[in-house]
Amino acid sequence: MKDNQSRPRNPRTLAVHAGTRRSQYGEVSEAMFLTQGFVYETAEAAEARFLNASREEFIYARYGNPTVAMFEDRIAAIEGTEDAFATASGMAAVNGALVAMLKAGDHVVAARALFGSCLYILEEVLPRYGVEVTLVDGTDLDAWRAAIRADTKAVFFESVSNPALEVIDIRAVADLAHGVGATVIVDNVFATPTFSRALELGADVIVYSTTKHIDGQGRCLGGVICGTQDFVRKVAEPYLKHTGGSMSPFNAWVMLKGLETLDLRVRAQAEAAERLARAVEGHPKLARVIHPHLASHPQQALARAQMERGGTVLALDLAGGKDAAFRFLNALGIVVISNNLGDAKSIATHPATTTHQRLPDDQKAALGITPGLVRLSVGLEDADDLLADIEAALDAA
Ligand SMILES: *Cc1c(COP(=O)(O)O)cnc(C)c1O
């Protein structure tokens, strides 16, 4: 992309072009540099590169790779952050962002409603290394206010929680955190880069599992940490490149191609998700339908203010509990039973017995993970076909 205009580019344009590096052949589609190493012309050149490599000089794929650099620059351009570091999975990004900046004696405040593996890092890993962690109800600003202290170093939350779709006020929590100089780390997977401008709302570091919407076709694991150049290159990169959390060039290539169609895919998926949520809300077999942009969502106003669309996921709470949820899942014909989300294929998940099985019952209840809860990630199938499938499965439930 030539820089021949002063007009700032739209994220959709950036998603197609930003970060592209062409080889001497001038290929149109991004090249996959499937190499872990790089040849130096001379011993002196090797020495110089180890001493101080520029962004266009590579040493070893754990440190960086041209295809991975294209992906990092492209997602940073879309998010509006100065830089990004691509990781082997979403969890490598969450763990990397937290562990790289924390040390024994530090204090972290996090929302309790978290993806199971995120909760493992905050509840099990960080305390083992002397980091004090306070978990709060993320939707309760008074709880954040009470928990954040003068010595709090970081706050962490999912802007939309998995699986009960609680929405956290990024700007309000960021203001509280910045009042004590703490770093705001937001896991923005459910909100997606398309619908959320987390940076403008005050997030300092934004992490994604690119396994979800950015790949969008269920092929590869990946993650990314977006932030300032100082955070990405001086804090996150040294930790990740030396501990093995880097993204593979092959996966970076898949993610690059995924970014090109991200906006189109998630807009279509979000439109279908909202339509399905409205269509089944009030169904006699359902105790509750959860979707951030439904009027019945307790934080609908906040969700509308901070997310352009409600996202691609909804949750259905079957009134008949686990048995009804299982009958519903087993009767689905198009929607598959699995645990990814953001995929082109619609996926239904029973969190209580799969992704959140590890949690004790009282914690499940506190997070809204009832026995009847089914998380539905809406894909790219025809929305009428999906609605017919879901209605038939509700009849069977
Ligand atoms: C899936 C997910 C992760 C973990 O990502 P992986 O790519 O599976 O490691 C982290 N946070 C949220 C909110 C997720 O949905």
Ligand as a Chemical Component Dictionary entry (heavy atoms), coordinates in Angstrom:
data_LIG
# 
_chem_comp.id                   LIG 
_chem_comp.type                 NON-POLYMER 
_chem_comp.pdbx_formal_charge   0 
_chem_comp.three_letter_code    LIG 
# 
loop_
_chem_comp_atom.comp_id 
_chem_comp_atom.atom_id 
_chem_comp_atom.alt_atom_id 
_chem_comp_atom.type_symbol 
_chem_comp_atom.charge 
_chem_comp_atom.model_Cartn_x 
_chem_comp_atom.model_Cartn_y 
_chem_comp_atom.model_Cartn_z 
_chem_comp_atom.pdbx_ordinal 
LIG C1 C1 C 0 -10.486 -19.011 23.056 1  
LIG C2 C2 C 0 -10.212 -17.918 23.995 2  
LIG C3 C3 C 0 -8.939  -17.754 24.550 3  
LIG C4 C4 C 0 -7.821  -18.732 24.297 4  
LIG O1 O1 O 0 -7.421  -18.797 22.976 5  
LIG P1 P1 P 0 -6.678  -20.066 22.334 6  
LIG O2 O2 O 0 -6.346  -19.610 20.959 7  
LIG O3 O3 O 0 -7.617  -21.209 22.404 8  
LIG O4 O4 O 0 -5.457  -20.323 23.170 9  
LIG C5 C5 C 0 -8.746  -16.704 25.418 10 
LIG N1 N1 N 0 -9.731  -15.837 25.713 11 
LIG C6 C6 C 0 -10.977 -15.959 25.186 12 
LIG C7 C7 C 0 -12.022 -14.986 25.552 13 
LIG C8 C8 C 0 -11.262 -17.001 24.313 14 
LIG O5 O5 O 0 -12.482 -17.141 23.803 15 
# 
loop_
_chem_comp_bond.comp_id 
_chem_comp_bond.atom_id_1 
_chem_comp_bond.atom_id_2 
_chem_comp_bond.value_order 
_chem_comp_bond.pdbx_ordinal 
LIG C1 C2 SING 1  
LIG C2 C3 SING 2  
LIG C2 C8 DOUB 3  
LIG C3 C4 SING 4  
LIG C3 C5 DOUB 5  
LIG C4 O1 SING 6  
LIG O1 P1 SING 7  
LIG P1 O2 DOUB 8  
LIG P1 O3 SING 9  
LIG P1 O4 SING 10 
LIG C5 N1 SING 11 
LIG N1 C6 DOUB 12 
LIG C6 C7 SING 13 
LIG C6 C8 SING 14 
LIG C8 O5 SING 15 
# 
